[in-house]
């Protein structure tokens, strides 16, 4: 829901003109939200091994979110050229 006004709705009204950095950031945040939803469900269903695997994946996902934030910030400040 948090990505609807600033990201998804713009595809439907035709005003989407996002850069690669914006798409990568939105993708990483969406993956993080999915991890937050899936993790407690895996515990509730007693799928401990899968829960642990997803937990290990989160160790990679979080730094990628931070990197995507940094790249998006730099792009918005026009430090990088068009990508």
Backbone bond lengths (Angstrom), bond angles and torsions (degrees), N, CA, C in turn:
res aa  C-N    CA-C-N  psi(-1)  N-CA   C-N-CA  omega(-1)  CA-C   N-CA-C  phi
1 X - - - 1.440 - - 1.527 110.99 -
2 X 1.327 115.75 -32.86 1.454 118.96 -178.92 1.518 113.15 -67.30
3 X 1.323 116.79 -27.53 1.465 120.04 -179.93 1.527 112.76 -88.41
4 X 1.327 118.18 -7.33 1.464 119.81 -175.72 1.524 112.87 -61.83
5 X 1.339 120.64 -56.21 1.473 118.56 -173.98 1.521 114.05 -65.98
6 X 1.322 116.59 -37.12 1.459 118.52 -174.07 1.524 114.17 -92.52
7 X 1.331 117.66 -13.31 1.468 118.66 -174.62 1.525 112.28 -129.78
8 X 1.327 117.46 -69.31 1.459 120.25 -171.74 1.525 113.64 -66.55
9 X 1.313 119.05 -38.40 1.457 120.99 -177.40 1.529 111.86 -63.48
10 X 1.315 116.74 -29.23 1.470 120.06 -178.99 1.525 112.57 -69.71
11 X 1.316 117.76 -22.10 1.464 119.81 174.78 1.523 110.59 -70.75
12 X 1.322 116.71 -34.67 1.456 120.96 -177.64 1.525 113.19 -79.98
13 X 1.334 117.69 -31.41 1.463 118.35 179.56 1.530 112.63 -94.94
14 X 1.317 117.09 2.58 1.465 121.76 172.68 1.519 115.68 81.95
15 X 1.313 118.61 14.48 1.460 120.41 -179.05 1.529 112.83 -105.06
16 X 1.314 117.99 15.85 1.467 121.63 -178.23 1.526 110.06 -75.96
17 X 1.301 116.74 115.99 1.468 122.47 175.39 1.530 108.78 -139.43
18 X 1.317 115.32 55.58 1.455 121.68 -173.82 1.524 111.53 -87.36
19 X 1.321 114.59 152.12 1.461 121.11 177.29 1.530 109.64 -88.14
20 X 1.311 114.91 171.95 1.456 121.18 175.21 1.524 110.83 -57.39
21 X 1.323 117.35 -38.73 1.461 121.35 -178.42 1.520 111.64 -63.63
22 X 1.318 116.40 -39.89 1.458 120.62 179.14 1.524 110.44 -67.47
23 X 1.336 117.52 -43.01 1.469 121.09 178.23 1.530 111.17 -63.48
24 X 1.320 116.82 -42.04 1.464 119.02 -179.47 1.530 110.49 -66.13
25 X 1.312 117.02 -38.75 1.459 120.02 177.95 1.533 111.14 -65.30
26 X 1.312 117.33 -45.43 1.468 120.94 179.07 1.530 110.67 -62.19
27 X 1.315 117.49 -38.91 1.462 121.11 178.57 1.519 111.34 -64.90
28 X 1.318 116.76 -44.78 1.459 120.20 -178.98 1.530 111.69 -65.45
29 X 1.313 117.40 -39.57 1.462 120.36 178.64 1.529 110.14 -67.56
30 X 1.333 117.06 -39.05 1.464 120.35 177.95 1.533 110.61 -63.01
31 X 1.322 116.93 -41.11 1.471 120.63 176.94 1.522 110.25 -62.88
32 X 1.327 116.85 -41.42 1.467 120.49 179.75 1.533 110.86 -62.76
33 X 1.320 116.72 -42.56 1.467 120.36 178.66 1.529 110.14 -63.65
34 X 1.325 117.14 -40.97 1.463 119.96 176.97 1.526 111.41 -61.87
35 X 1.314 116.77 -40.45 1.471 119.88 177.06 1.528 109.63 -60.69
36 X 1.328 117.06 -43.90 1.464 120.82 -179.88 1.524 112.40 -63.03
37 X 1.313 117.03 -30.35 1.470 120.92 178.85 1.524 110.85 -80.91
38 X 1.326 116.88 -42.57 1.463 121.59 -173.78 1.528 112.46 -72.67
39 X 1.331 117.64 -36.87 1.466 120.27 -174.29 1.539 113.64 -56.27
40 X 1.320 120.25 -52.16 1.473 117.70 -179.69 1.526 113.35 -67.13
41 X 1.316 116.80 -28.18 1.469 119.81 177.67 1.524 109.74 -67.25
42 X 1.323 117.21 -40.22 1.461 120.75 178.52 1.530 110.57 -63.13
43 X 1.300 118.13 -39.62 1.465 121.10 178.02 1.526 109.99 -66.49
44 X 1.309 116.75 -44.55 1.462 120.80 -178.87 1.526 111.24 -61.47
45 X 1.315 116.86 -36.24 1.464 121.54 -179.40 1.529 112.34 -87.90
46 X 1.321 116.76 8.55 1.468 123.13 177.45 1.532 113.05 62.51
47 X 1.315 117.47 32.59 1.471 123.18 176.98 1.528 108.29 -99.00
48 X 1.318 115.21 68.26 1.457 121.66 -172.38 1.532 111.98 -63.90
49 X 1.328 117.38 -43.29 1.473 120.28 -178.56 1.524 110.89 -61.45
50 X 1.335 116.66 -44.48 1.461 120.29 179.03 1.528 110.13 -65.81
51 X 1.326 116.82 -38.61 1.462 121.54 176.98 1.533 110.00 -58.87
52 X 1.310 116.77 -44.52 1.466 120.93 -179.94 1.525 111.74 -66.76
53 X 1.333 116.74 -39.16 1.462 120.36 178.12 1.529 110.55 -63.63
54 X 1.305 116.98 -45.52 1.463 120.41 178.09 1.527 110.03 -63.32
55 X 1.321 116.68 -37.70 1.463 120.46 175.80 1.513 112.11 -59.93
56 X 1.321 116.64 -40.61 1.464 120.35 177.72 1.524 111.05 -67.68
57 X 1.319 117.21 -36.59 1.468 121.05 176.41 1.525 110.42 -63.09
58 X 1.330 116.27 -33.79 1.467 119.50 -179.86 1.524 111.70 -65.14
59 X 1.345 117.14 -26.04 1.460 119.73 176.21 1.537 111.41 -65.62
60 X 1.300 117.50 -23.81 1.459 122.13 174.98 1.524 110.91 -90.14
61 X 1.327 116.46 -38.40 1.463 120.65 -175.69 1.528 111.95 -65.17
62 X 1.331 117.58 -42.07 1.463 119.51 -176.78 1.533 113.15 -62.00
63 X 1.324 119.51 -48.67 1.471 118.19 177.25 1.532 112.24 -61.50
64 X 1.329 116.75 -33.34 1.463 118.81 177.76 1.526 111.55 -66.51
65 X 1.323 117.43 -33.32 1.469 120.43 174.61 1.526 109.79 -64.20
66 X 1.314 116.53 -45.10 1.467 120.50 179.25 1.521 110.57 -61.08
67 X 1.314 116.78 -43.39 1.471 120.51 178.33 1.522 110.14 -63.00
68 X 1.340 116.95 -42.32 1.469 119.19 179.96 1.523 111.33 -64.57
69 X 1.321 117.92 -34.96 1.472 121.39 176.31 1.526 109.96 -64.48
70 X 1.317 116.02 -44.45 1.462 119.96 -179.64 1.527 111.38 -64.09
71 X 1.323 116.88 -45.40 1.464 120.08 179.87 1.521 111.46 -63.74
72 X 1.320 116.48 -41.64 1.462 120.16 178.89 1.526 110.63 -64.45
73 X 1.311 116.97 -40.69 1.470 120.62 178.50 1.524 110.95 -62.63
74 X 1.322 115.84 -46.04 1.459 119.32 179.34 1.518 111.92 -64.24
75 X 1.307 116.40 -39.08 1.462 119.83 179.17 1.522 110.56 -63.60
76 X 1.320 115.95 -41.32 1.468 119.59 -179.47 1.519 111.97 -68.66
77 X 1.299 117.33 -22.21 1.463 121.05 177.28 1.527 110.86 -90.88
78 X 1.324 116.75 6.64 1.468 123.90 178.12 1.520 113.53 61.13
79 X 1.326 116.73 30.10 1.464 119.22 175.45 1.521 111.11 -80.91
80 X 1.321 116.39 -26.78 1.461 120.67 175.91 1.518 107.28 -103.51
81 X 1.319 115.80 152.87 1.460 120.27 174.72 1.508 109.98 -78.37
82 X 1.298 117.35 -178.53 1.466 121.23 178.24 1.503 110.70 -65.00
83 X 1.305 115.35 138.61 1.462 120.00 -178.64 1.492 111.10 -114.05
